[in-house]
Amino acid sequence: MSRQTLSLTIADLSAFAKTLRAEITTRDTPPSHVEMLNMLARSAGFRNYQHLKAATENAPKAEAIDLILVEKVGRHFDADGVLLRWPAKNSLQPLCLWALWARMEPGHDYSDRDNTDLLNAWASFGDHALLRRAMVDMGYVTRTPDGRTYRRIEQKPPAELSALLKRITQVAE
C-alpha cells in the first residue's frame, strides 16, 4: 500500500498538545497506529483521521514554483529590476515578459510612444519592438489594429512571477 502525504496545520499548538496528552493519559495501554492517527486528528480539530484525510484531499492545491526557472530568469535583471538582455532560451522568455506585464497599470491604455518609453526604461538592451511584439504574440498585451494603443490583458500570472518579483526587488534593496 502506498503512503499518502497529508498536510496538517495546527492553529494553536498548545491546545493541540493538551488535547493529545489528555487522550493519551486516559488509556491504560499505548495506542495502536490507527488509534494514534485518530488522536492526532481529533487534537487538530477533526472528527477522526478519515475526516482529516478528506479535508486534505479537498483542499486547494498550491502551485509548485520552479525556483530554478526564477533564478535563471532573475539573472537577466539588474539591481534596479531592469531587463539587461533578452534570454536566448525560449523557456525563459515568458517569465521575463510577465515581469514587464506586472509593471503595466491594469486597465490603462498606453499610446505607442508611452509603450515604447516604458519598455526602454524597463529593458536596457534597446529592442523595445522585440518586447512589444513578444508581449502581443504571447497574449499579455493587446493592441489596436492601427498599432496606436496598447493595453495589458488581465489574466492569472504564473506562480513563478511573485517569486521573481521578490527576487528582483530584494536585489534592488
N, C-alpha and C positions, 0 to 999 in steps of 0.2 A: 504494500500500500504506500503510495507516495505521500510525503508530508506536505501540508499546506501551511504557508506562512501567513499568520494573522497579525495585524497591527492592533495594538491596544494602547489607547491614550487614556491616561488617568488624570482627571482634573485636580483631585485632592489626594495626594499620596498618603497623607496622614490618616484620613478616613479609610482609605483603601487598606492600609496596614492594620488598623484597628479592627476592621470588619474581618479581614482574613485571619488575624490572630484569634478573634472570638470564635470563628468557625472551627479552627484547628484545635483550640483548647477544649471544646465540648466533646471531642472524640476521645475514645479510650485507646484506639489503635491508629497508626498512621494511615492517612487517606491513600486510596489507590490512585492510579494515574488519572482515571476519568473523574473521580471524586475531586481530585486536586484541580483539574481543569474547571469543573463546575464551581468550586470555591473561588478561584481566581476571577471567573466571570461574574459571579454574584457580588464579589467585593468591588468590582469595577462598575456595578450598577445594572448588570444584565440579569435576566431570569436564570439562565444557565449557559453552558458552553455553546449549545446549539443556537441560542439567541445571539450570542456574541459572534458566532461564525456567520450567521445570516446577515447581521448588521454590517459586518466587514465586507462580505461579498457584494452587498447592495450599495456600499459607499462609493462615491465617485472616485475614479482612479486618477491619480496625479500624473501629469505628463512627465515622462522621463526627459531630462535635459542632457543634451550631448555637450558636456563640458570641454571635450577635446575640440569640437567644432567652434565653440565660443572662444577658446584660447587661440586657435588658428586664425579666426576672423579678427579677433582683438589685436593681433599683431599688425594689421593693416591700418590701424588708427593711431594717431599720435596722442600726446598727453592732454590735448585740448579736445579730443574726440573728433578730429578732422581725419577723413579718409585719405591716407597717404598715397595709396596705389590701388589700382583695380586688380583683384585677385585673378590669376591665370586659371585657377581651378574653378570650374563651373559650380562645384558643390559649395563653394564659399561665397559666391556672388549674391545669392538671395538674402542671406543674413546681413550682408553689407547694405543692401538696398532697404531692408527692414529698418536698420538703424537710421537711415535717412528719412524713411517714411515716418518714423516715430517723431521726428523733429518738425514735420509739417503740421500746421494747425488744422484740426478737423473742421470740415465744413467751409473752409476758406478757399476762395478762388484766387489762383495766382496767375498773373499775366506772364507771358513768355519771358519778359525781361526780369520780373521778380523771381521766377523759377530759375532762370539762368544765374542770377546773382546769388540765390540761396545755395544752389548746387556748387558754385565756385567757392563759396565760403565754407561749405561743409566737406569739400574734396579739394585737395591741393594739387592734384595731378593735371588739372586743366582740361579735362574732357567732359564738360557738362552735357554735351549731346549724347555721349555714350550712356551716361547715368539716366538722363531723361528718357531715352529710348528704351533702356532696360526696365525702368520703372513702369512705363506704359505697357511694354510687352509682357511683363510678369503680372500685370493686373493690380499693381499697387497704386497707380495714379491713372486718372482718365484725362483725356484732352479733347477739346472740341475739334471738329473736322478741319477747321482752318488753322489749328495749332496755336491759337492765341491764348487760350485759357486752360489751366491745369487745376485738378482738384484731387486730393487724397481720397482713395476709396476705403471706406471704413470696413474693416474685417478683423477677425481674430488673428493676432500675430502668433508666431511660434513661441513655444516656451523658452527657447534659447535667447529671444530678444531681450527679456528682462535681465538675464544673466550677463549678456553682452553690454547692455547699457550700464549696469552696475560696475562692470569691469572698466569700461571706458571712463566713467565718472570717478572711480577710485584712482585711476592713473592721473586724472586731472587734479585731484585734491592734494 
